[in-house]
Structure formats: C-alpha cells, structure tokens
C-alpha cells in the first residue's frame, strides 16, 4: 500500500520578503497618519474661514439689531431671529454678560472702568456690546463691557 499522506510543505520566508512586508506596513501607517492629519487641517481651515466670515458679518448684524430697536419692524425681527438660529446651527453662541457678573478676560473686553464700591470691584457695570464664540471653543468677538474698580484706584488714575 502506498502512503497517501502528503508531506506538508513548510514555507521558509525569504529575508527580503520580511523587509518588504515591514516597509509596506510602515507605508500604510504613514498614509493613514497623513489622511488623519489632512482631515484635521481641513477642519481647522473650515473653522478659521467660518470665524473670519462671522467676524466680518457681526457689525452688520449689530446694525440690524440697532435699527430694530428704532423701527420695531416685524420683518426685520424675523430676519434677525433666523440669522441667530443659523449661527446656533453652526455652533456659534452669544456671549451675553449681565450687569453684576464678574469680568472674565477670556470672554469680555474692558472698554471703560467705572468707580464703584469695594464689593463691586471686578464686576460688570454696563454691557456695551455682546460677544460671540464657538460653542466650547474660540471667541470670535469678546463682549465689550464697563467694569467697576475701587473709587480710590479711579481717583489715582485721574
């Protein structure tokens, strides 16, 4: 009887094949890293372009809101609300400080200091203009505010 079992061939890997496999793995990893970095850069550029566009649009938006206080035009009010909704959809929110809030240099810009009581020092005395920022991110325009300082410091400055 003949032995029907076949001998299994053991493949011995050529050293050059191992080198080529290693180079291929590195090239694929480099490509994947490049793809990820390109996507991140694309997202950053889109956000930057959006920020610049919104920063240029905000003064016009302020004019519309100021004119609404004088005209009480319903069509203008609807347009302003739609624009606000669009900004929210794009991940942009208002920085709307209130009188008495503590000044935050990350969100607010001091336009003027006003003499006040010691307990009011560092608090907002008046809001001049609201600001805008990306939700959880960069400030597009700081809110412009007046801030209380101690009367003694105000007198020294004069």
TAVENPE-V780107 format. One record per residue. SS is DSSP state (hx for helix, st for strand, lp for the rest). NEAR is the number of other ideal C-beta (glycine too) atoms within 10 Angstrom. D_FIRST is the distance of its C-alpha to the first C-alpha in Angstrom with 1 decimal. Layout:
ss:SS near:NEAR d_first:D_FIRST
ss:SS near:NEAR d_first:D_FIRST
This chain:
ss:lp near:3 d_first:0.0
ss:lp near:4 d_first:3.7
ss:lp near:6 d_first:6.5
ss:lp near:5 d_first:8.8
ss:lp near:6 d_first:11.8
ss:lp near:6 d_first:14.3
ss:lp near:6 d_first:16.7
ss:lp near:6 d_first:20.1
ss:lp near:6 d_first:22.8
ss:lp near:5 d_first:25.9
ss:lp near:7 d_first:29.0
ss:lp near:7 d_first:31.7
ss:lp near:8 d_first:35.0
ss:lp near:9 d_first:37.3
ss:hx near:8 d_first:40.7
ss:hx near:8 d_first:42.5
ss:hx near:11 d_first:40.7
ss:hx near:10 d_first:41.9
ss:hx near:10 d_first:45.4
ss:hx near:11 d_first:45.3
ss:hx near:11 d_first:44.1
ss:hx near:10 d_first:46.9
ss:hx near:10 d_first:49.5
ss:hx near:10 d_first:48.4
ss:hx near:10 d_first:48.8
ss:hx near:10 d_first:52.2
ss:hx near:10 d_first:53.3
ss:hx near:10 d_first:52.3
ss:hx near:10 d_first:54.3
ss:hx near:10 d_first:57.2
ss:hx near:10 d_first:57.2
ss:hx near:10 d_first:57.2
ss:hx near:10 d_first:60.1
ss:hx near:10 d_first:62.0
ss:hx near:10 d_first:61.6
ss:hx near:10 d_first:62.9
ss:hx near:10 d_first:65.8
ss:hx near:10 d_first:66.7
ss:hx near:10 d_first:66.8
ss:hx near:10 d_first:69.0
ss:hx near:10 d_first:71.3
ss:hx near:10 d_first:71.6
ss:hx near:10 d_first:72.6
ss:hx near:10 d_first:75.1
ss:hx near:10 d_first:76.7
ss:hx near:10 d_first:77.0
ss:hx near:14 d_first:78.6
ss:hx near:11 d_first:81.0
ss:hx near:10 d_first:82.0
ss:hx near:15 d_first:82.6
ss:hx near:19 d_first:84.7
ss:hx near:11 d_first:86.8
ss:hx near:12 d_first:87.3
ss:hx near:18 d_first:88.3
ss:hx near:12 d_first:90.7
ss:hx near:9 d_first:92.4
ss:hx near:14 d_first:92.6
ss:hx near:18 d_first:94.1
ss:hx near:11 d_first:97.7
ss:hx near:10 d_first:97.7
ss:hx near:16 d_first:96.5
ss:hx near:13 d_first:99.3
ss:hx near:10 d_first:101.9
ss:hx near:15 d_first:100.6
ss:hx near:15 d_first:100.9
ss:hx near:10 d_first:104.3
ss:hx near:13 d_first:105.5
ss:hx near:15 d_first:104.2
ss:hx near:7 d_first:106.5
ss:hx near:7 d_first:109.5
ss:hx near:11 d_first:108.6
ss:lp near:9 d_first:106.7
ss:lp near:13 d_first:105.0
ss:hx near:9 d_first:102.3
ss:hx near:8 d_first:100.2
ss:hx near:14 d_first:100.2
ss:hx near:14 d_first:99.1
ss:hx near:10 d_first:96.2
ss:hx near:13 d_first:95.1
ss:hx near:16 d_first:95.3
ss:hx near:10 d_first:93.3
ss:hx near:10 d_first:90.6
ss:hx near:15 d_first:90.5
ss:hx near:15 d_first:90.1
ss:hx near:10 d_first:87.3
ss:hx near:10 d_first:85.6
ss:hx near:18 d_first:85.9
ss:hx near:12 d_first:84.5
ss:hx near:8 d_first:81.5
ss:lp near:13 d_first:80.9
ss:lp near:13 d_first:80.9
ss:st near:19 d_first:84.5
ss:st near:17 d_first:87.0
ss:st near:13 d_first:90.6
ss:st near:20 d_first:92.0
ss:lp near:12 d_first:95.0
ss:lp near:21 d_first:96.8
ss:lp near:7 d_first:99.6
ss:lp near:11 d_first:103.0
ss:lp near:10 d_first:102.6
ss:lp near:16 d_first:98.9
ss:st near:11 d_first:98.1
ss:lp near:19 d_first:97.8
ss:lp near:14 d_first:94.2
ss:lp near:8 d_first:94.0
ss:lp near:8 d_first:90.5
ss:lp near:16 d_first:91.8
ss:st near:21 d_first:95.5
ss:st near:15 d_first:97.8
ss:st near:15 d_first:101.3
ss:st near:14 d_first:104.0
ss:st near:11 d_first:106.9
ss:st near:16 d_first:107.8
ss:st near:15 d_first:110.4
ss:st near:17 d_first:112.5
ss:st near:17 d_first:111.6
ss:lp near:10 d_first:111.6
ss:hx near:10 d_first:109.6
ss:hx near:8 d_first:107.2
ss:hx near:16 d_first:106.5
ss:lp near:17 d_first:105.5
ss:lp near:14 d_first:102.3
ss:st near:19 d_first:102.4
ss:st near:23 d_first:102.6
ss:st near:18 d_first:106.2
ss:st near:14 d_first:105.5
ss:st near:19 d_first:102.6
ss:st near:13 d_first:103.5
ss:st near:15 d_first:100.2
ss:lp near:18 d_first:96.9
ss:st near:21 d_first:93.7
ss:st near:21 d_first:90.2
ss:st near:21 d_first:86.8
ss:st near:16 d_first:83.1
ss:lp near:9 d_first:81.9
ss:lp near:7 d_first:80.7
ss:lp near:12 d_first:81.2
ss:lp near:9 d_first:83.6
ss:st near:16 d_first:87.3
ss:st near:21 d_first:88.4
ss:st near:18 d_first:92.1
ss:lp near:19 d_first:93.7
ss:st near:24 d_first:96.2
ss:st near:17 d_first:99.7
ss:st near:26 d_first:101.8
ss:st near:16 d_first:105.0
ss:st near:20 d_first:104.6
ss:st near:22 d_first:107.1
ss:st near:20 d_first:108.0
ss:st near:16 d_first:110.6
ss:hx near:14 d_first:114.2
ss:hx near:10 d_first:114.8
ss:hx near:11 d_first:112.0
ss:hx near:14 d_first:113.4
ss:hx near:9 d_first:116.8
ss:hx near:9 d_first:115.6
ss:hx near:9 d_first:113.8
ss:lp near:5 d_first:117.0
